[in-house]
Amino acid sequence: MTTWTAPFIASDADLGSAPILRREFTLDDGHGAVIGATLDVSALGVVEAWLGGQRVSDHVLEPGWTSYEWRLRVVSHDVTGHLAEAGSGDAAVLALVLGKGWAAGRLAWGGGGGWYADEVAGFAELRITFTDGHEQRITTDTDWQALSSAITADQLYDGQDIDARLRDGSFLTPGDVTVPSVEGHEGRTSTVHTVDLGDRELVADTVPPVRPLAEIAPVAVWTSPSGATLVDFGVNLVGWVRVVASGEAGTVLTLRHAEVLEHDELGTRPLRTALATDHFTLSGSGPDAPDRFEPQFTFHGFRYAQVDGWPGSLDDLRAALTAVQVGSDLPRTGTFASSHDLLNTFHENVVRGMQGNFLSVPTDCPQRDERLGWTGDIAAFAPTASYLFDTSAFLGDWLRDVWLEQQHADGVIPFVVPDVLKYSPAEDFGKPNATALWSDAGVWVPWTLYQAYGDTAVLAEQFDSIAAHLRRVRSLLSPEGLWDTVFQFGDWLDPDAPPEDAAAAKADPGVVATACAFRSATIGAEVATLLGHEAEAAEFRELATSLQAAFREHYVADGRIRSDCTTVYALAIVFGLLTEADEAAAGDRLAELAAAAGYRISTGFAGTPFITDALTRTGHVEDAYRLLLQTECPSWLYPVTMGATTVWERWDSMLPDGTINPGQMTSFNHYALGAVADWMHRVVGGLSALAPGYAEVLVAPQPGGGLTWASTSLESVHGRIAVRWELVDGELAVQVTVPEGVSAVVRLPGLEEQRVGGGEHEFRAPAAAAVPAG
């Protein structure tokens, strides 16, 4: 385990945004060549490190966002190449450029910021090894120098300002440093002081870094009816716009970002107070040496940009702009494709939305004055996420913050993790307490990771968190044994709820909460059993049994569940709350309700991940397909017909007439409602796990909806697993790839169940047994 001893340091003077911390040093003489060098960096804020005149890596927004009160990541870089040309006695420079980031910038919609730090601070330990084994250490201390930079403003929500007239690369090389000044921005230097970390623990970084994932050229540049210059990058992405430009010194280019257009102009109302605006001031260097602007201490959620102040033609502007998509660089593991073009686009939208929102923490949205780690969103989406990408390290690390926050909140898993809302109160939701689905993330997410990757380590690490949540829930139950005593989000964003009241769902919140509590208690008992905690296993089984009994007694009568809507039936069926007879009746009623709604969606955050599974489990696969493939609003495919390239927060974030939903909470990049992709992988594609980590799999595609073929694949911990089916000449032809060491149960309509091992396999079944188009 690494122990770091260097202090964090900050500038003694206010140098404006993004100060530079700099240390010039001389390589120790008489020890031969440099054969290795490692740089460990961190910040209260975000840091960009430079050594030997070059950026240390392509990582951005390092070290990311954790529950800073207790835990701060340190990121290690191999920087041998940055000193490879240097020899004993040579001088070199180590520099850190600091941004406000999450620690010192504003967060949440309350307008405040600096919740974790009132000044940005940097940390570095550079260890250099020479041929004779000698090690030289360069660390942050009070001998460092601070100076102002060309970045004159930086906020994650509001954007970044860069003045190219203030650029001077002399801080990267040994010798005297020049700090330019212009009117309004005086170049300054300063001494530094050490910063007390208090109770914060430095921990080694274990998560995939945030870095550029793609570069995207504009697809169109035009003038709007109001005369604004607009740019379309073709997809809704998360990142920023790189600009290469030349022009008169002092010319300011202003780029404002938004996800959609409304009335042929930039649709900025959903941003709320987030300015999402970058300002770039030209140096006047001329076309032979144009200015290059690339903000890296902010990020925007956008498809469109408005550019003001451009000195050239629209054609020149199009050539000058590149959108840089960024996110945590998770390995891609899962794929899906089918004969249905809209469904394929929807799946692509799910992937793109996840990439944009898995940025250091699993956020709800990437564009407005929020971008928080909402627990309910990831509770719903974790199975889909862990199929599409390897989330083991990313979500495993986030769960550590879940437990930290929980320990400091009397066992309550908060609405968001890291929990900045304890500083910027969530007045809309009352006093925070354990809340169904949201707080259940502390149970459901580690269970999902165990199911996806087969490693009990995450369960062992999170067991205290799981137990504390279940005991907190038990303390909140009513005398009837129901979880109906505290605030609940319930079936959040039910499409029938009014735009101004997302919690006003059809589903009784007590029914939703008690069902979720039962699922969590059931999982908790299984986790305890797996870990050999017999007393806790018995405790949680008893809790599950009592919750199930209370649910049946108070919420189920004459074949109906209280509030008689799709979400309550979906949860009761999938979570296993009902008797066999009641489950069959509930499935029939669910199918009736889906048909009565015209197979338009009628569930919110709680019901949406489970409704197609509930229909499938009770023999209504055709109804599930009709629901999945509906294109009228509200539906999964309606946004696709409206040109969406990510999944929306609301089923009708954009109304059919092209106007933005009137609710003040409207995002066009929210992954939660894309949770149905998990069902697509398992039922449409036909691949699911029978044992944790896919050590044993079920191959059981259930064709329907008029699809003529579908395929899905997964790079599991055991190797690649793939299923492809096609309707050919009256038969269902299925191709299966199974890695060595994995067994597959093949269950096809009209055939006896088979078990196969590693290799390539083909099967044919009667196509007439497939579900017909709706």
N, C-alpha and C positions, 0 to 999 in steps of 0.2 A: 504494500500500500504506500503510495507516494505521500510524503509530508512536505508541504510547502511552508517556507519560513519568511519569504519576502513580504513586505507590506504592500497594500494598495496605496497609490499616491494620487493626488489631485493638485491642480494649479492653485497657487496662493492668491492669484488675482483672477477677476472675471475676464476671461478672454473671449467671451461670446460663445456661440455654438461650436461644438466639435473641436475642442482644444487638441493640440498635438503634444504628446509627451515624448521626449527625445533623450537618448543617451549615446554619446560617442565613446568608443572604447578602443583599446589596442589589444590585438591578439598577443597572448603571452609568448615571449621569445624563447628560443632554444629548445622547443619541444617537437619540432618537425611540422608536418602538414596537418591540416584539419581533416580528420577521418570520420567525424560524426558531430552532429549538433541537433539538439532538441530544444524547442521553445515552447514553454507552457504560458498561456495567456488567459486572462479573464478581465472582467470589468464590472463595476456598478454602472450599468449602461450597456452599450455595445462597443466592440473594438475591432479595428482593422489594423493588423500588425504589418510592419515593413522591416526588412533586414537586408543589408547589402544593396539598397536601392530598389528592391523589388518587394511586391506584396508577398506575404508569406504563403497565402493560399487563396482559393476562390471562395472561401466561406464568407457568408454575410450574416449580419446581425448576431455575431458571436458574443457571448457564450449562450445566447438564448434566454428564455424566460423560465425561471423556476420560482418556487415559493421563497423569494429572496430573504425573508426574515430569518430563515433557518438553513438555506442551502444555496450554494452558488457554484456553478460548474467551472472547471478549469480545463481548457482544451489544449491538447498536446500536438505539436507539429514537428515533423522531421524537416529541419532547415539546413541539412548538410550542404545541399546544392547552393544555398545562398552564400556560403563562405568557401566554396570549393576553390575559387580563384585566389583567395587570400592566403597569405603565409604568415609565419611568425613575425611579429612586430608591425604588421599592417594595421591600419586603422579601419574601423567599420562603425556603422550607425544602426542602432535598434530604435524604432519609433512606433508609437501607438497613437492612432487617431481614434478619438472617443466620440460616440454619439449618445444621445439621451436614452434611446431605446425604451424598454418597459420600466426600467428602474427609476429613471429621472424624468421621463416624459409623461404626458397626460394619458390617463387610461379611464375607460368607461364613459358613460354619457353624462356624468354629473359636472363635467367641466374641469375637475381638478386633476392634479398630477403630482409627480414627485413623491409618490406614496412610499417608495422604498429607499430613496436617496435624494438628498437636496443638492448634491453635486455629483458629477460624473467622476469616476476614478478608475485607474487602470492598474493592472498587475502583470508582471512578466518575470519568468525565470528562464534564462538561456544557459544551457549547459553545453560546453564545447569540448570535444575530446580530440587529443592530438595523437600522433603515431606512437609516442612513447608512453601513452596511457594517462598523461597528465590531463586533468579536467579544469577548465576555467569556467567560472560562473559570473554572469552578468544579470543582476536583478534590479527590480524597481526599488529605489531608495531616494533619499532627499538630495542626492547628487544629480538627479535628472533635471532637465530643463523643460519648461512648458512654453508653448507659443500658440498664437492664434492661427487659424487655417482659412482656407477659401470658402469653407462651409459657414454661411452666416445664419442659418436657421435649420433645425432638424427636429421633427416630431413624427412619430409613426402615423398618426392620424392626419396631420396637416400637410406633410410634405417636407421637402428639403430645398434650401436656397444655396446656390453655388455662384460665386463671383469669380470668374476666370481672371480678372485683373489682380486678384489677391494670390494667385497661384505662384509658388516658387518652390522648385524642387531641391533647394539647397539643404533643407532639413534632412534629406535622405542620405547625404554624403558627408564625409568628414570635412571639417573646416568651419569657416565662418558661415553663419546662417543669416539670410535676408528674410525679413518679414514685411511684405509690401503693405501699403495703406492706400485707401481711396476715401473720398468724402463719405462720411457716415460709418466707416469701418477702419479704425485705426489698428494697424498691425502692432502686436505687443508680445513681449516675452515675460516670463515670470519664473520664480522659484516654485518649488512644490512642497507639499506637506503630506504626511502619512494620514491614512484614514482608518479609523477604528471600525472593524467589521462587527463588533459586538458578538452576538451569539451565532453568527453565520458560520456554517461549516463549508470548507472548500472540498468539493468532491470531483473525482475524475469524470470527465465527460464520456458518456457511453452511447450517445444517441447519434443517428445520422445527422450530418451538418445541414444547415440551410445553405443552399447554393443555387446558382443559375441552373435551371432545368431545360430551358429552350429559349431560342431567339425567334421572334415572329415579326415579319415585315407587314407594313400596312397593306390592306386590301383596297382601301379607297381613301381619297382625300378630296374634300369638297367644301363649298361655302353654304352655310345654312341660310334659311330665310331671313334671319336677323343680321346676317353678314359675318357670322363667326366662322372661323376655319376649323373644320372637324375632321378627325382621323378615325378610321375604323380598322381595328386589328383582326377582325374576323371571329375572334373567340373571346369569351370572358375569362380573364386571366388574373393572376396575382403577381405583382412585381412593380416594374417601373418602365419608363421610356428613356432609352439612350438617345442623345441628340449630338450630332456632329454638325457644327455650324460656324460660319464666319460672318463678320459684319462690323459695323462701327462700334468702337469701344463704348461700353456703357449701355448698349442695346439690351433690353431685358426680354427674354422669351418666357412666357407664362404658359404652363401646361396644367390644365385641370382635367381630372379623370372621372369617369362615371361608367356604370355598367350598361346603361340603356339610353336610348333617345326617347324623348316625349315631345310631341308636336314638332318633330324634326329638329329639336334642339337638345343639348346635353341634359340628361335627366338627373339632376343633382339632389333633388329632395330626399331620396332615400339615404343620402350620406349623413343627414341630420347636421350635427355641428362639425363633422370632419371636413376640413377644407380640401384635402386630397389634391393639393396644388403645389407644383414645383416651379421655382423661379431660377432662370439661368441667365447670368449677365456676361455678355461677350467681352473678350479682351481686346478685340480689334486686331488680332494677329494676322488676318488675311487668309485667302483661300488656300495658300500653299501650306499653311500650318493651322488648320481650323481648330476651334475649341471642341473638346469632347466632354460632354456632361453625362454623368451616370450616377444618380443618387443611390446610395447604398445604406443609408441610415433611416430609410422609410420604406413603406410598400403600399401599394394601392390595389384595390380590386376594381378592374375596369375592362371594358372592351373598347370604349371610345375615349378620345382625348380632344379637348379644345385647345388650340395653340394660338396665343396672341403674341403679336410683336415680331412675327417671322419676317425677315427682310427680303426674302426671295419669292420665287414662284411656288405654286402648289406642287409642281413636278419636283422641284428642288427639295421641298419639304418632305415629300414622300420618300425620297432617297436618303434623307438625313435622319430618319427616325427608325428605331428598332425597339420593339417591346421585349423586355427581358423577363421571362417567367421564372419565379423563384419559389422554393419550398424546401421542406426537409426532404433530403434525398433518400427516400425509402426504396429498397429493391422491389421491383414489380414482380408479382408472383402469379396473379390470376388473370384470365382472359375470358371473354364471352363474345360470340358472334352468332348470327342467325339469318334466316331468309327474310326477316322483317326489318326494313331499313330504319323505320322510326324507332324501333326497339334498340337497334344497334346504336343509333345516335344517342338515345337516352342513356345507354350504358356508358358510352364515351363521356357523356355529361357527368355521370356519377364519378368516373375516374378523375376528370378534370377538376370537379368541385372538391374532391378529397385532396388532390394535390395542392390546391390553393389554400385549403383550410388546415392541412397538416403542416403548419409552419411554426416550429418550436413547440407549440402546444396544439391540441386538437380544438380549433376555434369554431365558433358558430358561423362566423361570416368574416370576410377580409376587407370590407370597404368602409363601413360607417364607424361612428364613435363607440365601438364596442369591441369586437375581435377578441372575445374572451373564451376561456375553456369551459363552456357550458357542459355540465355533466350529463344532462338529459340527452343532448344530441349524440354524444359518443356512446351512451348506453344503448341507444337505438341502432347506431350505425356500426358498432364494433365488429359484428360478424362479417359484414360486407367489407369493411376496411381490411380485416385480417385475411381475407381471401385475395383481395386485389393487390395488396402490398404486404411485405414483411413488417409488421408493426410491433414485433416482440420487444425490441429495444426502446422504441419510441413511446409506446403506451406503457411499457413496464416502468420506464423512468417517470412518466406522468403520474402513475399510480403511487409513487413514493411521495409526491406532493399531496395527493389525495389524503394519505395517512397523516402526513405532517399537519395539514390544515385541520383534519378531523381531531387530532390530539389536542389542538389548541381551541377547539370549539365544542367541548363537552360531548364528543362522539358524533357530532353532526357533520356529515359530508355536505359541503356547501353547494350552492347553485353553480358556482364557477370555481375552477382550480387552474392556476393559482387564484386565491380568493381576494381579489382587489375590491370586491363589493363591501367588504368589512370596513374599508376606508371611504368608499364612495357609496353610501347606503343605497340598497335596492328598495327604495321607498314604495315602489309599485307593488311589492310582494309581501309587505309586512315584515315582522321579525323572522329572520331565517330559522328554520328548523328542518329536521329530516323530511325529505319530500320524495314521494314516489317517483320512480323512473330516474329522476335526477340523482338523488342520493343513492339509489340502487346501482348506479354506475360502479360504486366501490365493490360490488359483488359481481355484477354481470360482466364487467370488462376483464378482470383477472380470469374468470371462468371461461370467457371467450378465448383468451390467450392460451389457456391450458388446452382447450379443445382444438385450437388451430395448430399448436406447436408441440403439444405433448409433454411439456416440461412443468413439473409440479413446483419448481422453484418460485414461480410467481405466486402460486397459492400459498406457499409457506411464508413468503415475504409479506403478503397482504392479509394473512389470516387474522391478525389482531384487528385490522381495519374492518374486515368482514364481520367479525364477532361484535365489535363495538357498534357497527351500524344496526345489526339485528337486535341487539339489546336496547339501543336507542328507540328503534321502532316499537319494540315490545312495550317500552315505557309510555308510548304515546297512544296505545290502543284504548278504545272506549271500554266501558264495562261489558259491552256486548262482544268484545274481542275484535272490533273493526278498526281500521286505520282511517278514521273520519273525524279526527279531533283538531287537526291543524291545517294551515294553508296547503293547498295542493295546486300544482299547475294542471293536473288532470290531463285530459286529452287535448293538450295545447294545440292551438291552430286547427281545430275542427273547421272544415270549410264552411259550415253553417253558422259559425260564430261571427258576430259583427266585427268589422275591421278594427274597431277601437277597443275590443275586449277579447283578446285571443284565448282567454281561459274559459269563456262562456260556451262550453262544449255541451253536446247532447248527453254524453256519458256522465253519470253520477261520479264525482271525484272520489267518494269513498269506495265505490265499487272498483275503480281503477287502482286506487292505492292499496286496497286490501288484496287484490289480485297480484299486484307487484310484490307486496310483502310476502305473500305465499311463495312466489317464485324465488325470491331471495333466500327465504328460510330453507326451501328445498335444496337450493344450490349450496347454501352454507352447511347443511347437514352432510352433503356429499363431499364437500371440501374437507370437513373435519374428519370424515371417515377415511378419505385418501391419506390424510396426514397422520392418522392414528390418534386423533384427539377424541377418544370415546365419549367422555363426559359432554363435550361440546356438541358432538354428533347427536347424542340423545336430547340435549337441550334444544337444538334447532329443529330436530324432527318433531319434538313435542310442540314447538311454536308453529311449525308448518301445519301439523294436524289440527291444532286449535283454530288457526286462520281459515283452513279449508272448511271446518265445521261451521264456523261463524258465517263464512261467505254463503254456504249452502242454506243455512237457516234464515238469514236475514235478506239475502239478495236473490235467491232463486225460488220461484213459486209457479206452479202450473206450467212448467216448461218455458217460463220467461225469466229473464234476468233484469233486475231493476234498471230502469231507464231505456231498456228495449231498443238499443242501437247497436250498430255494427261493432264498435270498439269493445263493448263489454262482452259480447259473444266471442269475439276473436281472442281476447285475453283469457277468458275462462276456458276455452277449448285448448289453446296452445299450452297454457300453463298447467293443464291437468286438474282443474278445480272441480270438475263435475263427475257425477256418476255416469256409467256407460249410457244409460237411457237418456239422461239429461244432455249428455254431449251430442248424441244423435239428434235430439230435438233442437239443440242450440245450433248445430250445423245447418239444419233445414231452415231455421229462422234466419240465420245469417244469410243464407242464399236468397231467401225471400226479400230481405231488406236490401241486399245488393241489387236484385232485380228491380225492386220498387224505386230505387234511386237511378234507374236507367244505366246501371253499371258505371255510374260516375262515383268518384271516391267520396266517402263520407266519414273518414277517420282523420285524426290528427296525429300528433307525435307518438301517443301511446299505442294506438291501434294499428297504424300504418305498417310497422315492421312485421305484424303478425296476421293480418287479415287473409292474405293469400294462402299462408300455411294453414290457417283454420279451415278455410274452404277445402283445401286439398285433403287435409286429415279426415274430414267428414264426407268425402266422396263427391265434392262439388268442384272438381278441377276445371270443368268448362266455365263455371262462373268466375273462377280465379283468372282464367285467361281473358274473359270478356272484360273484367275489371282492369287487368294489366294493359290491354290493348285499346282501351277507350281513348278517344282523342278529344272528346268534348270536355269543357271545363266543368268541374274540377277532375283532373286525371293526371296520371304520370306522363302521358304523351302529349297532353295539351300544350305544355310549355315548348315541347319540341316543334309542334306545328307553328308556334309563334316565333321560332328562330332561336330558342334558348340553346346555349352551349354549356350551361351548368344547371344544376338542380336548384329550384327556387325555394325560398323560405315558405312562402304561401302558395297554395295551389293556384291562386290567381294573382300573383305578384304583379303581373301585367294583365289588364282586362282585355277582353276580345277586341275592343275598339282601339287598342294600342296605348291607352293611358295607364299610368301607374296606380296600383291599389291605393286607395285613400288613407289606409292605416299608416300611422307614423313609423311603424316597424315593418319595413319591407326590404328584403334582400333578394338579390338574384343569384346568390351563390351560398347555398346552405346545403350541407350533405344529408341531413337527417332523413328527409323524405325519400332519399335514394336507397334506403335500407331494403327495399324490395329486391334489389339486385342480389341479395343473398338467396332469396327464393328462386330467382332466375338461374343462378348457378346450380342449385340443388335439384330443382324440379324441371325447369325447361332444359337446362344443359344436362342434368342427370347425374351430378357428382356431389356426394356428401360423405362426411366422415362417419364411420361406425365405431371408431376408436380414436382417442385423443391423438393429435398429430398426424392423422390420416394413416396410421399404421394399418388400419383396415378401412375399406371404403365401400360405399354402396353405389352401384351404377344402376340408376333407375329413371331414365328420362321418361317424361310423360308428355308426349307431343299433344299439341292442341292449338287453338286459335288460328288455324290455317297456315301455321308455319310448316315449311317443307323440310327444313334442316336447322340444326343448331349445334354449336360446339362450345365446350368450355375446357379449360386446362388450368392446372395448378402446379407451381414449383413448390412442392411440399418439402418438409425436412428430410424426407426419404427419397426425393427425386420427383421427376415430372409425372403427373397423372393427367390423363386427358380422355375426354369422351366426345365423340361426334356421332350424331345420328342423322339419318336422311330417309325420307319416304321415297322408295324406289319400286316401281312396278308392283304396287299393291303390298309391299312389304316395308317393315321398319328395319333398316340396315344400321347397325351400331358398330362403331369401331372404338376400342378401348386400349389405352396404354397404361400399363401398371409397372412401377419400378420394382426391382428385385427386393425381396423382403417384405413386400406389402401384399396382402390378399384382398381380392375384390369380390363382393357378392353382387351378382348380376341378376337383376329382377326386371323382366320385360313382360309386357302384356301378352298373354296367351302361351307363355313358355314356363317350364319349371325353373325355379331358382337354381342358379349355378354359382360355383365358387372357382375363381381362377387366381393364379399367382402372377409373378412378373412376366412381362412380355407384351406383345401386340396380339390382340384378340378381335375377332369379328363375330357378330351374331345377327340373326335375322328373325324377326317376329312378325305376326300378322298385323299389317297396317290398319286393318279394320278395327282393331282394339284401341287404336289411338283416339284421343279426344277430338271430335270434329270442331270445325270453326264455329264461332258463336254467331 
